[in-house]
Amino acid sequence: MLKVQDLRCGYGKQEIVHGTSFQVNPGEFVCIIGANGCGKTTLLKSVLGLLPPFAGEAWMGDNNIHKLTERERARLFAYIPQAHTPPFPFSTGDVVLMGRTPYLSSMALISNQDRKIAWDAMVTLGIEHLAQRTYTKLSGGQQQLILIARAMTQQPKLIIMDEPTASLDFGNQHIVLSRMRELVRSGMSVLMVTHDPHHAFYCADRVIVMHEGHIIADGDPDKVMTRECLQKIYSTDVDVVNVSLQNGSTTTVCVPVD
């Protein structure tokens, strides 16, 4: 679905990301993890087509991303930022409907089919009761769910997220990530950037580890997010442990070691 080949990118003449290659397959949840400043967001901007690469290519199927128009890119993938505050107090329903923009001409009106697609997205996420609320008056977690519904309304092949839970409390982080996991189970593909290894352990099918602009590991979370790998990228002593839960299952967590 998404294929990145030897991508080099940065700002001005400074190269931040050095020859990265990876792919995201259909129905896969992929996390890119790494410390602050390692190049995660820079890589994401280039994949989104917002930052021209110095070298290399990024493809969605047969389409070279950097040769597409904004409208064409918006039909292939949707972007969910860390946080979003619109300049006007739109209703949440209108914010979700904005996801239909790539399919409308400048003079076109919203159709009943567009409204149904937006409504179905909200129903899928269980937030249809918020449709008439003012977006700017919602909690941070509710706003992120609205942005996910807007992304779904674009009907993309891939949803790309940059630290989507960075400003949320623990409970809302869980709600947002669990909703994204459910979408992947239904066939959606997700590429998410995070600095938190717990998020990757919780929701990722595959993890891409970045360090100083390079990809140093790519694979199953339990295999690539080892104690040695996490110590290297975060420059701190950590341990990776399995924890038994009350429901009988187990999960993996990363904890600092004094």
C-alpha positions in Angstrom: 0.0 0.0 0.0 2.6 2.6 1.1 6.2 2.0 0.0 9.0 4.3 0.9 12.4 3.8 -0.9 15.7 5.4 0.2 14.0 8.6 1.3 16.2 11.5 2.3 14.7 14.7 3.6 15.2 17.7 5.8 15.1 21.4 5.9 17.1 23.8 3.8 20.4 22.1 3.2 20.3 20.0 6.4 19.4 16.4 5.9 17.5 15.0 8.9 16.3 11.6 7.6 19.0 9.5 5.9 17.9 6.9 3.3 14.9 5.3 5.0 13.0 2.5 3.4 9.8 0.7 4.7 6.3 -0.2 3.7 2.8 -0.4 5.2 0.6 -3.3 4.1 -3.2 -3.4 3.8 -4.9 -3.8 7.1 -1.7 -3.2 9.1 -1.1 -0.9 12.1 2.5 0.3 11.9 4.1 2.5 14.6 7.3 4.6 14.1 9.0 5.1 17.4 12.0 7.1 18.5 13.2 9.8 20.8 12.4 13.5 20.2 14.5 14.9 17.4 15.2 11.6 15.7 13.4 12.6 12.4 10.0 10.9 12.9 7.9 14.0 12.1 10.2 15.1 9.3 9.8 11.7 7.7 6.1 11.9 8.1 5.9 15.3 6.5 7.7 13.9 3.4 5.5 10.9 3.2 2.5 13.2 3.4 3.9 15.2 0.4 4.3 18.3 2.5 8.1 18.2 2.4 9.9 17.5 -0.9 12.6 14.8 -0.5 16.3 15.4 -1.2 16.3 11.9 -2.8 14.3 8.7 -2.8 10.6 8.1 -3.4 7.3 7.4 -1.6 4.5 5.5 -3.3 0.9 4.7 -2.6 0.2 1.8 -4.9 1.2 2.9 -8.4 1.2 6.6 -7.4 4.4 8.6 -6.7 3.2 10.7 -3.7 5.3 13.7 -4.6 3.9 13.9 -8.1 0.3 14.0 -6.9 -1.9 17.1 -6.3 -3.2 17.8 -2.8 -6.6 16.6 -3.8 -5.2 13.3 -5.2 -3.2 12.7 -2.0 -6.2 13.5 0.1 -8.1 10.7 -1.6 -5.4 8.2 -0.8 -4.5 9.0 2.8 -5.9 11.1 5.7 -3.8 12.9 8.4 -4.6 13.2 12.1 -2.4 15.7 13.9 -1.5 16.0 17.6 -4.1 18.5 18.2 -6.4 20.7 16.1 -8.3 23.9 16.9 -10.3 25.4 14.0 -10.5 29.2 13.7 -14.3 29.1 14.0 -16.6 27.2 16.4 -17.9 24.7 13.9 -20.3 22.0 14.9 -18.7 18.6 15.2 -20.9 17.3 12.4 -19.5 20.0 10.1 -15.9 19.2 11.1 -16.5 15.5 10.2 -18.1 16.6 6.9 -14.9 18.4 5.9 -13.5 15.0 5.2 -15.6 15.0 2.0 -13.7 18.1 0.6 -11.4 16.1 -1.7 -14.4 14.8 -3.6 -16.1 18.1 -4.1 -15.6 20.8 -6.7 -15.3 24.5 -5.6 -19.0 25.1 -6.2 -20.5 21.7 -5.2 -22.9 21.2 -2.4 -22.8 18.6 0.2 -24.9 15.7 -0.9 -27.1 13.3 1.2 -24.5 10.6 0.4 -21.7 12.7 1.8 -23.7 13.3 4.9 -24.4 9.6 5.2 -20.7 8.7 4.9 -19.9 11.3 7.7 -22.7 10.0 9.9 -21.7 6.4 9.5 -18.1 7.3 10.5 -19.4 8.9 13.7 -21.7 5.9 14.4 -18.7 3.5 13.9 -16.8 5.4 16.6 -19.8 5.7 18.9 -19.8 9.5 18.8 -22.9 10.3 16.9 -24.4 11.9 20.0 -21.8 14.7 19.6 -22.9 15.7 16.1 -24.6 18.9 17.2 -22.0 19.9 19.8 -19.6 22.7 19.3 -16.2 21.2 18.4 -14.1 23.7 20.4 -16.1 22.9 23.5 -15.3 19.2 23.5 -12.7 17.5 25.6 -9.3 16.7 24.0 -10.2 13.0 23.7 -13.6 13.8 22.0 -11.9 16.2 19.6 -9.4 13.5 18.6 -12.3 11.0 18.0 -13.9 13.7 15.8 -10.7 14.0 13.8 -10.6 10.3 13.3 -14.2 10.4 12.1 -13.2 13.2 9.7 -10.3 11.0 8.4 -12.7 8.1 7.9 -15.0 10.3 6.0 -12.2 10.9 3.5 -12.5 7.1 2.8 -8.7 6.9 2.5 -6.6 3.8 2.0 -4.3 4.8 4.9 -4.6 7.0 8.0 -1.4 8.7 9.1 -1.1 10.0 12.7 1.5 12.2 14.3 1.5 11.7 18.1 -2.3 11.7 18.2 -2.5 11.3 22.0 0.3 13.6 23.0 -2.0 16.1 24.8 -4.5 13.6 26.2 -4.8 12.1 29.6 -4.3 8.3 30.2 -8.0 7.4 29.8 -8.4 9.4 26.6 -5.2 7.9 25.2 -6.7 4.5 25.7 -10.0 5.4 24.1 -8.3 6.9 21.0 -5.8 4.0 20.5 -8.4 1.3 21.1 -10.7 2.9 18.4 -7.8 2.9 16.0 -7.1 -0.8 16.7 -10.8 -1.5 15.9 -10.5 0.3 12.6 -7.5 -1.7 11.6 -9.4 -5.0 12.4 -12.1 -3.8 10.0 -9.5 -3.4 7.2 -8.1 0.1 7.6 -4.3 0.7 7.5 -2.7 3.0 10.0 0.8 4.6 10.2 1.4 6.3 13.6 4.4 8.2 14.9 4.9 8.1 18.7 7.7 8.5 21.2 5.9 6.2 23.7 6.9 2.5 23.5 3.8 1.6 25.5 1.6 2.7 22.6 3.5 0.6 20.2 3.3 -2.5 22.4 -0.5 -1.9 22.8 -1.6 -1.4 19.2 1.1 -2.0 16.6 1.3 -5.0 14.3 4.8 -3.8 13.3 7.2 -1.3 14.7 9.8 0.9 12.9 12.5 2.1 15.2 14.3 5.4 14.3 17.5 6.7 15.7 19.3 9.8 14.6 17.6 9.9 11.2 18.0 6.2 10.4 15.7 3.2 10.7 17.6 0.7 13.0 14.9 -1.9 13.4 11.6 -3.0 11.7 9.5 -5.9 12.7 7.2 -7.4 15.3 7.0 -5.2 18.5 8.2 -8.0 20.8 11.2 -8.7 18.6 12.5 -5.2 17.8 11.5 -3.3 21.0 14.1 -5.0 23.1 15.8 -3.7 26.2 19.0 -3.0 24.3 17.1 -1.2 21.4 15.1 1.0 23.7 18.1 1.9 25.8 19.9 3.0 22.7 17.2 5.3 21.3 16.1 6.8 24.6 19.6 7.0 26.2 18.4 5.7 29.5 18.4 2.4 31.4 15.1 0.5 30.8 13.7 -2.9 31.2 11.0 -4.7 29.1 8.8 -7.0 31.1 5.7 -9.1 30.6 2.8 -8.3 32.9 -0.1 -10.6 33.7 -3.6 -8.9 33.6 -6.7 -9.7 35.6 -8.5 -11.1 32.6 -5.8 -13.8 32.2 -4.0 -12.2 29.3 -0.5 -10.7 29.3 1.0 -7.4 28.0 4.4 -6.0 27.6 5.6 -2.8 29.2 8.8 -0.7 29.2 9.9 0.6 32.6 12.9 2.8 33.6 15.5 1.2 35.8 17.2 3.4 38.5 
